Amino acid sequence: MMQIMSNGIYKSPINRAIVNKSKERISVVTLCNPNSSLSIALAKELVNKSGSPPLYKTVTLDEYFKCFWNSIPKVPLMDNLKF
């Protein structure tokens, strides 16, 4: 989502766990449940004023997650959201 809002400036890393046999792993889960009709769009405050066109479509949260679940492992998610 940050990639859409920042026009590609900020990218989400692929999450991978590294197992350490000598230490236990602790995970913290945080949840939020915004309205599924919430729009995810370019945040003009995060992008320079060079006039670069948006790289990604404005999508609802529902559209984003549908694309997320349908893109694995065929095509990278963000490629599906580009113009």
C-alpha positions in Angstrom: 0.0 0.0 0.0 2.9 2.4 0.8 4.2 1.7 -2.7 0.9 3.0 -4.2 0.8 6.0 -1.9 4.5 7.0 -2.5 4.4 6.4 -6.2 7.0 3.6 -5.9 9.4 5.5 -3.6 8.7 3.2 -0.7 8.6 -0.5 -1.4 7.3 -3.3 0.8 10.0 -6.0 1.5 9.2 -9.7 1.1 8.8 -11.0 4.6 11.0 -14.0 5.4 11.7 -15.5 8.8 15.3 -16.5 9.7 15.2 -19.5 12.1 17.7 -19.4 15.0 18.0 -22.7 16.8 19.5 -21.1 19.9 16.8 -18.5 20.5 13.0 -18.7 20.5 11.2 -16.6 18.0 8.6 -14.1 19.1 6.0 -12.7 16.7 3.7 -9.8 17.4 0.4 -9.6 15.5 -1.3 -6.2 15.0 -4.6 -5.9 13.4 -6.7 -3.1 12.0 -9.9 -3.4 10.1 -10.5 -0.3 7.9 -13.6 0.0 5.8 -13.2 -2.1 2.6 -14.3 0.8 0.4 -11.4 2.9 1.6 -9.4 4.3 -1.3 -5.7 3.7 -1.6 -4.2 6.5 -3.8 -1.1 8.5 -4.5 -0.3 10.8 -1.4 0.8 14.0 -3.1 2.6 15.0 0.2 5.0 12.0 -0.2 5.9 12.6 -3.8 8.2 15.4 -5.1 6.6 18.1 -7.2 8.4 17.0 -10.4 5.1 16.3 -12.1 5.7 12.6 -12.4 2.5 10.8 -13.4 1.1 8.2 -11.0 2.5 4.7 -11.5 -0.4 3.0 -9.8 -4.2 3.1 -10.1 -6.3 4.3 -7.2 -8.0 1.2 -5.8 -10.2 0.4 -2.9 -8.9 -1.7 0.0 -11.2 -4.5 -1.2 -9.8 -4.4 -4.8 -6.2 -4.3 -3.3 -6.8 -7.5 -1.3 -8.5 -9.3 -4.2 -5.5 -8.5 -6.3 -3.2 -9.6 -3.5 -4.7 -13.0 -3.0 -5.1 -13.6 -6.8 -1.6 -12.6 -7.8 0.3 -15.1 -5.7 2.5 -16.7 -7.2 1.7 -15.8 -10.8 2.5 -12.1 -11.2 3.9 -9.7 -8.6 1.0 -7.8 -6.9 2.3 -4.3 -7.7 2.6 -5.2 -11.4 -1.2 -5.9 -11.4 -1.9 -2.4 -10.0 0.2 -0.4 -12.5 -1.5 1.7 -15.2 
